[in-house]
Amino acid sequence: MLAVRGLQKAFGARRVLRGLDLSVTDGEVVLLQGENGAGKSTLLRILATLDRADSGEAEVDGFALSDGVEVRSRIGFAGHRPGFYGELSGRENLALWAQLHQLPEHSAEINATLERVGLKAFADDRTGIYSRGMLQRLALARATLHQPTTLLLDEPFAALDSAGLELLRTLISEWRDDGRAVLVVAHGSGLAADRTLALADGVLA
């Protein structure tokens, strides 16, 4: 589902990724750990097409990251700094996302997704007054609204309360059962992953 070969990235003289290789199969949850500044978030941003590698290749469902709409429709990304329009409600933010992905008849899907992440009662509140944990839940809703095959989650457990933590673990288990590939960057999450990898010195250990 996700294949990475020889990925390299540097910021000035600092080499963050040094020929990194990685694969995540369908129905597999991979937990990625490492020290702060190891390049975990950089890797996820590259795979989410939000940043570019200096060299190397990566594919999602057989589509290269340069394949634009085709590859982005298969990727769901939730970063550790979710950005939403604060003057819009949770429902309106998701509706805008649905329009960008050209999702037909998206109202029912938005309602179901908001309910799934526990935000149904707050759907019409402005996200500017959401708590950090609520924004994290909304980020998960946005990441999965277009039914991607591959999920990239950067510190998704941050700011979640105990109910939110349990909900996310359940969601990840369901996504695995649906045959999706899930790559998670997290520390001390208690996540039952199929594999745990460590990023150090720009490569996976």
Disulfide bonds with the S-S distance in Angstrom:
none
